[in-house]
């Protein structure tokens, strides 16, 4: 069994799109791939079908029910803020040890590939002492980094990769998910970043591919995590 953590350079970059597409691609190859989204902010149960947990459940062929969402995402917060702030709005807090234990249990019992999607970017706070980076390091599993192609993404991506490397986190691939109105072609951004992070594979996701999850980019990504 393999476990992979999907993180990003920031929020609304495409973690859920990449995670769901990877689940579908692995399942198309005969794997019993599953996914978790343990922490989610900006969650509204009345819009569960289009929420991050809902999208992942549908990728696994599961109905989007309140119980299924609760099992996938035990830490759900309504405010679309960093988890520490969103939790504080509800007079709650994330128990970091409990979060790590929840994920480790899922890793130990998974029958095949397990994808754990983070929340926000790699340095988003979970509480007053822990970030997503601490979460990945505590699980001691490889990661996929998702980035956009907006102006500034080269610096953000290199910074995130250096930060992950500082904690000895193995990055299996960096995914460039094409941003809307990107200033330069995705391939050019990938080439520039690759100059500094080789041999980490750079996988590009054109916006046109968003209508076809089973494309070459996802097949390539599948090979990177096996």
N, C-alpha and C positions, 0 to 999 in steps of 0.2 A: 504494500500500500504506500502511496506517496501523498504527502500533504504539502500544499503550496499556499503561501500567503499573498494575496493580491493587494498591493498598496499603490499609492499614487503621489504625484508631486503636489496635489491640492485637491480641492473638492470640485465636483461636477466635471471631472476630466474624462470619465468613462470606465471606472472600475467595474460597475455592474454590467455594462455592455460587454466588456471583455470577459468577465467571469461567466456570465450566462452563455456567451458564444463558445467559450472553452468547454463548458459542461456539455453543450449540445454536440460539439465536435467530438469529444471523447466518447460520448454515448453512441454516436454514429459509428464509431470504430469498435463498438462492442464492450466498452468499459462501463462500469456502474458508477460513474462519477457523481458526486454530490457536492453541495456547497452550503456554507454557513455565512450568515451576516449577523454576527453576535450583537453588534452595537449599531443602532441606526437612529439618527436624529431627523427632525422634520417629518416624522411619521404620523399619518392620519389613517386610521383603520377604514374610514369610509372610502378611501382611495387605495385600498390594499393591492388591488390588481396591478396598478402601475407603480407601486412602491418598489424599492430595491428588493425586499424579501419576496414580494409577489412575483417580480420578474425572474428571480432565481428559482422559485418554486415551479413556475411554469416551464422553465428550462429543463427541470428534472421530471416534467410530466406529472406534477402533483397539483391538486386543487389548492386554491388560495383560500384557506379557512383561518379562522382566528387561532385555532389550536396549532395549525401548521406554522403560522407566522410566529407564534410564541415560542415554538420549539426551535425555529431557525434563528430568531432574534429576541433573546430574552431581555436585552436592555434596549428598550424602545422609548424615545422621547419625542415630544410633539414639536418643540421649538427647533427651527432649522439653524442650529448653532453648533459650535464645537461640543462634544459630549459632556465635558465638565460643566460648561455653561448651561446646556440644555437640561442636564440633570438637576442643577441647582435651581432652575426655574420651577421644578416640581418637588423641591425639598428632598431630593434623592442624591445618591452618589454611586458611582460604579466601584464595586469591590474588585480591585485588580486581581487579587489572588483567586477569587471566585471565577473571574473571567478566564484566567489562564487555565484553571482546573476544568472549566466547561469545555474549552477547546481541546485540551489534552485528552479528555474522555472521548470526544468525538473522533480524534485522531486514532486513538487506540481501538475504537470499535468500528471504524470505517472498513468496508469490505473492498474498497478500490480507491481511486483517486479522490481526495477531499480538497476542495478549494475554500479557503477562509478569506472572505473579503473584509478588509478593514473599513475604517470610517475616515473621511477626509483625506488629508495627506499624511505622509510618514511621521511628521512631527506634531500632529494634532494632539492636544492634551486629552487624556481620559479622566484624570482627576488632578489633584494638586501636586502630585509627584510623578505621575507616569504618562508617557506618550505612546502613540501607536508603535514607535520604534522600540520602546521597552517591551511591548506586547509581543512583537515579532521575535525579539531576542530571547524572551522567556520561553517561547515555544520551540526555539532552535530549529526552525524549518526554513527552507529556501523561500525566496520571494520573487514575484513578478512586479516590476514597476511600470505603472501606466502614466504616460505624459501626453500633453497636447502638442499642437504645433503653432500656438499663438506666439506673438512677439514676446520674448523673454523666456521661452520654454527651455532654451539651451542651458542657460544659467541655472534654472530651477531643476532641470533633470540632472545635470552634473552635480549640483549640490546635494540632491536627494541620494544619488548613487554613492557619493563620497560619505554621506552620513550613514547609509546602510553598511558600507564597507568598514566604517569605524567601529561597528559592533560585530564584525566578522559574519555578517549576514550574506549568504550566497544569493546572488541575483541571477536567476536562470534566464531572464530575458527582460529587455526594456521595450515596451510597446508604445509606439507613437500613434495615438488616435487623432486623426486629422481634425483640427479645430475649424469651426465655421469662419469663413473669411480669413483663412491663414495667409500671412503675407508672402510666404515662399513655398515652393513645393515640398511635400512631406519627405521625399527622398533626399532632398538637399539638407533638410534639418537632420535626418538620420545619419547622413554621411558625416556631417560636422561633429555630432555627438560621438559617433563611432571612433573618430580620431583619438578620443580621450578615454574611452572605456573598453576598447578591445581587450579581451575576446567576448565580452557580453553581447549576445545576439541582439540586433536591433530589428524589430518587426514593425512594419508600417501597416496602419489600418486606414485606407481611404474612406472618406465619408460615403461613397457609393456602396461600399461593402456592408453598410449598416442594414441593408435590406436583404443581405444574403449571409447569414452567420456561418454557413458551411463553406467558407471560401479558403483560398490558399493560405491566407495569413493565419487563420486559426489552425489549419493543418500543420503549418510550420511551428506554431506555438505549442501544439501538442507534442511535437518531437523534442522541443526544448525542455519540457518538464518531465519527460520519461527517463 
